[in-house]
Each structure stands twice: as C-alpha cells, then as structure tokens.
Amino acid sequence: MKPQHTVLTREQWQKENKRWVDPFSFELRMRNVPGSEVGQQLETVYSHCVDSGETPEEAFGKPVEYARSLELGHDEKARERMRDYLPSLLALVLFLVFSQAVDALGRDGAFQVNDLMLFSWGAVCVISCLMIIFLKHIVEKISFHMAGMALVGVLTALGVLSTLWNRPVLFEANPLLVIAITGVLIVAIATFLTLKTLYGPDSEEVADIAIQYPTDSEHVNLKRTRGMKTLLIAIYWIIPALAFIQFALNMFVSKG
Amino acid sequence: MNDSLYPSDWMRAVLGLCILRVLESGPSYGYAITAELSSAGLGEIKGGTLYPLLTRYEQRGLISSRWQAGESGPGRKYFALTDAGRQELDSLRNTWDDFSQNITHHLHASTERNS
C-alpha cells in the first residue's frame, strides 16, 4: 500500500476515477439504492483509496461486482420502471399526435390518420417500452446514446414514409379539436408529475435520487435535493414546451 | 482477497470474527482495520472484501457507524461494536476456542488406529 501524499478533493478524485465511479453509482442506482446511501458508499471508496494510495480497481475490484457484493437495495423490476415512465411515454405519444394535428392546421387541411402513422406511433410505444425494460443492458452493452439515436432514426424514417407514401386515410378529424384535446392532456400529465414530485407520497424518495454525501453540510445536501427536484420538473415540462413552441411557430408561419 | 499466507477460504471464514475483535478495542475506520489485521499476520485485506462485511454487520446491528469529517481530506466512517456485536464476538470466540482445540487435537493425535 502506498499512501497518497497529494490529497485530491472528492470532485477531482471522482473525475480521475470516472471509469470506476460511474458504473459503480449506476449499478447502485439500478438497484434502487437511495442517493444518501450511494453518497456514503462513494465517500467510503474515496476515503479508503486516499488512505491506502490504491486506485478503486486495486482496492475494490470491478465496480459492478463490488456494488453487487454490498447487497444493498434490490434489482428494479421492469414493471416498477414501466410504472414510473408510463406517464412520460403517454405524453410522448400525445405529442406525436399533437404535432401531426398542428401540421394539418398549418396546411389548412384535416387531421388525417393512415395505417403507417398508427404503425409509427405504435412503434414509438414498443421501442420506448423495450428501452425502459432493457435500460440496464442498453447502458451496459450498447450505450444509451446509440439506442436513442437508433430510436430517432427509426421514427424519422417512419414519419417521412407516412407523409410521402400516400396511404388510404383511416379516419380524419378537426385539427383544432385534436390540438385542444392532446394539448390539455400533455399539460395535465406534466402537472400531475410535477405535483407528484412535490407533494406525492414518494416525494421524499424522489428527492433521495440526488447523491448526498455524509460529510457535506445539511445545507449543501438540501440544495442538491432541491436541484434534483427542479431538474425532474424541468424534464416533465420539456414536451409541453416543445408542443407550445411548435404550435406558436406554425401559427406564426401560416399567418406570415 | 488478500496476500495472506493462509488459504483464502480459511481467511473468509475467520475474517468477520477478526474484524469484531479489532473493533473490541474501540471504534475504528476501514483502512485502520485493514492495517491492524495486517499487523496481526492476516495479510493485506482489500477494501472490496472488508466493506461488504462491515455493511452486513451494520445491517445485522452488530456494529454501528458514524462519519467524521476530515480536516484536509475525505471524511472517515468510524465503526464501533454494539452490545449485540460484543455478545456475538464472545460467543464466536468461545466457539472458535472449542473448534481450534478439537482441530489441533485431531491433527496431532496418534496416527495409529485401534483395531
């Protein structure tokens, strides 16, 4: 063991050992370990490595195996993950329908749905569900960015195909009515998720997603918790914001 | 697991008992525990072996822990023996005495068979 003379700060140390720290934290997160416990485990590894002068790999072995050996939390079931992501998935599908209706309104046409559109919306649901169920494997084996890019690629191709390929219309509706219904539902979902995060029965659990270090002051940890809640709420409002921007731009262009 | 002269499965079996013994002298933190075990002749115990055991003992209520902020470095998690841990140590120590005496007796007994 070789004691380390220059003591790195936690942030510097974590940056230097990112290739170990990231998969370790991720494995604990996937096992539903609360942020305060993740913080304790990270601090333990940091402290031990500074004392012994070892790298985390030397002292603790492979990050995923070490995280599992701690026997903390439990493997998050796909059903639990689906329950958490279902409202966001619903908002995404509603946004696709909203988008189609805004496009129809811009063209002064009716909101028309053909089989290819239905197929592409269904594909969004299926691919998103698969990504949620196999989240851990995707991150471990493929990388989330690649999976996300593949999803965007498939959707773009289906979108272009459904517009260009003149398929028979299955049903049509007034685009304004569709915009109103889907718009209200999108806002309702974002509001529901926001209220759930702020006041829901598991709001404390939600806040505990933020990593809290045992040696940091209560004030600093509280700030992290608030930051995490704000970030989550901001994510919930991305789809309503996109819908609003798309609607406003479409109105602006069609009036201009 | 470690650089001990002893087989690793023996070490795995007695490590918990030895950790409780180290904590009997007073609260200590991870690296200091490994250093004490090393100077007791148990070889170099890695963090990856030590902390899962400490975590399990804490969950079983045999030890408690508290964090102490470091002055110019990381904080340290100090582990202390609880009353339950002290009882467990006493019980395991007695069992170990019995066990080791029996094994020593067995290993050094006469090799002649009564027929």
Interface residues (C-beta under 8 A of the other chain):
Chain A: M1 V7 R10 Q40 E43 T44 V45 Y46 S47 H48 C49 V50 D51 S52 E54 E58 A59 F60 G61 Y66 S69 L70 E71 L72 P214 T215
Chain B: Y29 G30 Y31 T34 E44 K46 G47 G48 Y51 P52 T55 R56 W67 A69 G70 S72 G73 P74 G75 R76 K77
